[in-house]
Amino acid sequence: LQSNDPAPWCVVAHVRFDDGPAEEYPLVAVVSGQAPGVVSFVPTVVIPAQARTMSIWFLAFYNSQSYFDSNFGMNFNFEIAAD
């Protein structure tokens, strides 16, 4: 995706701990006709105290289409070390 594309686009990270609900974090948005046009976000993700696993996948929206980066449906999975 290029920032000079005529249609708006955005990228959202989805984060889930253990088997809980996924939370959405916007990462980048491009809005046509606005300066600077590219709006990036640096989200703060709070890890629950008892969490042992974290899964992340990404979703991009462009030109009324959605595109997943989810490690081919397996998501990106991480173990969280115990205290």
N, C-alpha and C positions, 0 to 999 in steps of 0.2 A: 504494500500500500504506500502510495506517495502522498506527501502533504499538499501537493499542488493538484491533486485530483479534484474534479469539479463537485463531486458529491461528498457529503459528510461521512465520516467513518469514526469508529471508536474501538478500543480494546478494553475488555473487562476481565479481571482475574477472579476466579471462583476458588474459595478456600474452604476446606471442610476438615474438622478435627474429629478423629475417631469416626463414628457413624452418625454424627450430628448433622444438622442442616448446613447447607453451603451458604457462605456469605459472599456478596459481590463487592469488588473493589475496582472502580474505574481506574485505568492506568493512563490512557491517551485518548484524546478526542480531537478531531479536526472539524472545524465548522467553516463552511464556505462563506466567503465575504467578510470575515472578521479578522482583524489583525491581533496577534500574530498568526492566528489560524490554528496552530497546534497548541493544545492545552494538555500538559502532562500532570500527573498526580503521583505523589509518593505516599501511599497509604500506610497507616500504622495498623498492624495486625496484632491483636492481643491473643496470646496462646493461653488457653484455659489451663489452670493449675494441674489438673489430672489428665490432660491430653497425652496420648502415647503415639498417635499417628497424625500426619497432616497430608492431605491430598490437595493438589492444585491443578487447575486446568484453565485454559484461556478461551475467550470467545471474542471474535472480531465481527463487527457489523460494517458492511460496505455495500452501498447501492442496493438497499433492500434485501441483501443476502447476509447470512451468518456463516462464519467459518470457525471451526473448533481447532484448537491445538491441545489435544488431550492424550498424547502419547498413544495414538491409535485406539482411543476408548479406554485405556488403562489408567489414565491420569498420571500425574507426577507425584509419587508417594514417598514420604519421608518418615523415618522413625524419630521420635522425640525422646531424648535421654531423660531418665528419671533424675530427680534431685540428688 
